[in-house]
Amino acid sequence: MITEYQQKLRERYIAAPVMPAPEPWQPVLDHGISVGGLLGIGFTVHPDSGHDLVMVVSGAGHGLFDAVTGEKVARDRNPDPDTSTPDASPELTCPGLGPVKGTPVRIAGLFGGGLHSTTPDGWTLDVVSPEWPHDRVILSADGGSHKGPSGGTWWHIFHSEYSELRAAGFSPSGLTLAVATSSDLTLWARPGLHFHD
């Protein structure tokens, strides 16, 4: 039995149109990055530029993308079968490639794990499924309470209608937001405020 509160919340999510993420978030590319057979993604940091990097694990190998520009930094079409998927590691990692070669990268997606759901300065990301199996990604500046109409303090920024959602969340720096489905990767970034532990 669904409560009246739950029904109203469900109706609010269903009524919310997909909209651009608010300032200061900007789409990294005008479209997502196509990745057939995407299994999962993880974040790491470029040792030289300090940019967030997104590692993509798919049935076609491993890829590494600059999360600020969307540029492909490295590609391995034939990773070692023993470490090609994160389930081979208790920490759900795959070995890094390109500029992070030799550094294990935690991967969230089909095999489990997760990305950060909050940033140090209060942004929150939630995945809701009022019409399961179609997931919606909600970005909020109100701590995840999603009060009031969409576009005020919360935004429906992604609707996974055609592909299965694999992972959604922030980089550890809080400067990148990623949504990965079984067919593509969509990134948003915001400028500078570098956070420290």
C-alpha positions as CSV (number, residue, x, y, z in Angstrom):
1,M,0.0,0.0,0.0
2,I,1.4,3.3,-1.1
3,T,0.9,6.3,1.3
4,E,-0.6,9.6,0.2
5,Y,2.8,11.2,0.7
6,Q,4.5,8.6,-1.5
7,Q,1.8,9.0,-4.2
8,K,2.3,12.8,-4.2
9,L,6.1,12.4,-4.4
10,R,5.7,9.9,-7.3
11,E,3.4,12.3,-9.1
12,R,5.9,15.2,-8.6
13,Y,8.7,13.1,-10.2
14,I,6.6,12.0,-13.1
15,A,5.4,15.6,-13.8
16,A,9.0,17.0,-13.7
17,P,10.4,17.5,-17.2
18,V,14.0,16.8,-18.0
19,M,15.8,20.1,-17.9
20,P,19.4,21.4,-18.1
21,A,21.4,21.3,-14.9
22,P,21.5,24.7,-13.2
23,E,24.5,27.0,-13.0
24,P,27.4,26.5,-12.4
25,W,27.0,23.0,-13.9
26,Q,27.7,22.8,-17.6
27,P,27.4,19.8,-20.0
28,V,30.8,18.6,-21.0
29,L,29.7,17.8,-24.5
30,D,26.5,18.7,-26.4
31,H,25.7,15.0,-26.4
32,G,26.7,11.9,-24.4
33,I,29.7,9.8,-25.2
34,S,28.5,6.6,-26.9
35,V,29.9,3.5,-25.2
36,G,28.2,0.2,-26.3
37,G,28.0,-2.4,-23.6
38,L,29.0,0.0,-20.8
39,L,29.5,-2.0,-17.5
40,G,30.6,0.7,-15.2
41,I,32.6,3.9,-14.6
42,G,35.0,5.3,-12.0
43,F,36.8,8.5,-11.2
44,T,40.5,9.3,-10.9
45,V,42.6,12.4,-11.3
46,H,45.1,13.3,-14.0
47,P,48.5,13.5,-12.4
48,D,49.6,16.6,-14.5
49,S,46.5,18.7,-15.1
50,G,44.6,17.8,-11.9
51,H,41.4,17.3,-14.0
52,D,38.9,14.7,-13.0
53,L,39.2,11.6,-15.3
54,V,36.4,9.1,-15.9
55,M,37.4,5.5,-16.5
56,V,34.8,3.6,-18.5
57,V,34.7,-0.2,-18.5
58,S,32.7,-1.9,-21.3
59,G,32.5,-5.1,-23.2
60,A,34.8,-3.4,-25.8
61,G,37.6,-2.7,-23.3
62,H,38.6,0.3,-21.1
63,G,38.6,4.0,-21.9
64,L,39.7,7.1,-20.0
65,F,38.1,10.5,-20.6
66,D,39.0,14.0,-19.4
67,A,35.9,15.1,-17.5
68,V,36.5,18.7,-18.2
69,T,36.9,18.5,-22.0
70,G,35.3,15.1,-22.8
71,E,38.5,14.2,-24.7
72,K,39.4,10.5,-24.8
73,V,42.8,10.3,-23.0
74,A,43.5,6.6,-23.3
75,R,42.0,3.4,-24.7
76,D,42.7,-0.3,-24.1
77,R,40.7,-2.5,-26.4
78,N,42.2,-5.7,-25.0
79,P,42.6,-5.4,-21.2
80,D,43.9,-8.4,-19.3
81,P,41.0,-10.8,-19.0
82,D,41.9,-11.4,-15.3
83,T,41.3,-7.7,-14.4
84,S,39.1,-6.5,-17.3
85,T,36.0,-6.2,-15.0
86,P,35.8,-4.9,-11.5
87,D,34.3,-8.1,-10.0
88,A,37.8,-9.7,-10.2
89,S,38.8,-7.4,-7.3
90,P,37.4,-7.3,-3.8
91,E,37.6,-3.5,-4.0
92,L,35.7,-3.4,-7.4
93,T,38.7,-1.9,-9.1
94,C,40.3,-2.1,-12.6
95,P,43.9,-1.2,-13.3
96,G,44.3,2.4,-14.6
97,L,45.5,3.2,-18.1
98,G,47.3,6.0,-19.8
99,P,48.4,8.7,-17.4
100,V,47.1,6.7,-14.4
101,K,48.6,3.3,-15.5
102,G,49.3,1.2,-12.5
103,T,46.8,3.0,-10.3
104,P,43.7,0.9,-9.4
105,V,40.4,2.8,-10.2
106,R,37.2,1.9,-8.3
107,I,34.4,1.1,-10.7
108,A,30.7,1.5,-10.0
109,G,28.0,-0.1,-12.2
110,L,26.7,-3.5,-13.1
111,F,28.9,-5.3,-10.6
112,G,28.0,-3.0,-7.7
113,G,29.7,-0.1,-5.9
114,G,28.7,3.5,-6.1
115,L,29.8,7.0,-6.8
116,H,29.6,10.0,-4.4
117,S,26.0,11.1,-4.0
118,T,26.9,14.5,-2.4
119,T,29.5,17.2,-2.9
120,P,31.4,19.0,-0.1
121,D,29.4,22.2,-0.7
122,G,25.9,20.6,-0.6
123,W,24.8,19.4,-4.0
124,T,23.0,16.0,-3.9
125,L,22.2,13.5,-6.6
126,D,19.4,10.9,-6.3
127,V,18.1,8.2,-8.7
128,V,14.3,7.8,-8.5
129,S,12.2,5.3,-10.4
130,P,8.5,6.4,-10.2
131,E,7.9,4.5,-13.5
132,W,10.4,1.6,-13.0
133,P,12.4,0.4,-14.9
134,H,13.0,3.9,-16.3
135,D,15.3,5.7,-13.8
136,R,15.4,9.5,-13.4
137,V,18.4,11.4,-12.1
138,I,17.6,14.3,-9.8
139,L,20.2,17.0,-8.9
140,S,19.3,19.1,-5.9
141,A,20.7,22.0,-3.9
142,D,18.2,21.4,-1.0
143,G,19.9,18.4,0.5
144,G,17.8,16.0,-1.4
145,S,14.4,16.9,0.0
146,H,13.1,17.9,-3.4
147,K,10.5,20.3,-2.0
148,G,8.5,22.6,-4.3
149,P,8.3,22.4,-8.1
150,S,11.2,21.2,-10.2
151,G,13.6,23.9,-11.4
152,G,13.6,25.6,-8.0
153,T,16.0,23.7,-5.8
154,W,15.9,20.4,-7.6
155,W,16.2,19.5,-11.3
156,H,15.3,16.3,-13.3
157,I,18.5,16.3,-15.4
158,F,18.5,12.8,-16.9
159,H,15.8,10.2,-17.8
160,S,17.0,6.7,-18.7
161,E,14.2,5.6,-21.0
162,Y,16.2,3.6,-23.6
163,S,19.2,2.2,-21.8
164,E,19.7,0.7,-18.4
165,L,21.2,3.0,-15.8
166,R,24.6,1.8,-14.6
167,A,25.9,4.5,-12.2
168,A,25.2,8.2,-11.4
169,G,27.2,10.4,-9.1
170,F,29.9,13.0,-8.4
171,S,33.6,12.8,-8.6
172,P,35.4,12.9,-5.2
173,S,36.3,16.6,-6.0
174,G,32.6,17.4,-6.4
175,L,33.5,19.2,-9.7
176,T,32.2,16.5,-12.1
177,L,28.8,14.8,-12.3
178,A,28.4,11.6,-14.4
179,V,25.5,9.5,-15.5
180,A,26.4,6.2,-17.2
181,T,23.9,3.9,-18.9
182,S,24.5,0.6,-20.8
183,S,25.0,2.7,-24.0
184,D,26.5,6.1,-23.1
185,L,28.2,8.4,-20.6
186,T,26.9,11.9,-19.9
187,L,29.1,14.4,-18.0
188,W,28.6,17.8,-16.4
189,A,31.4,19.9,-14.9
190,R,31.7,23.1,-13.0
191,P,34.6,25.4,-12.6
192,G,37.3,25.5,-10.0
193,L,36.4,25.5,-6.3
194,H,38.9,22.9,-5.4
195,F,38.0,21.2,-2.1
196,H,40.6,19.8,0.3
197,D,40.2,17.1,2.9
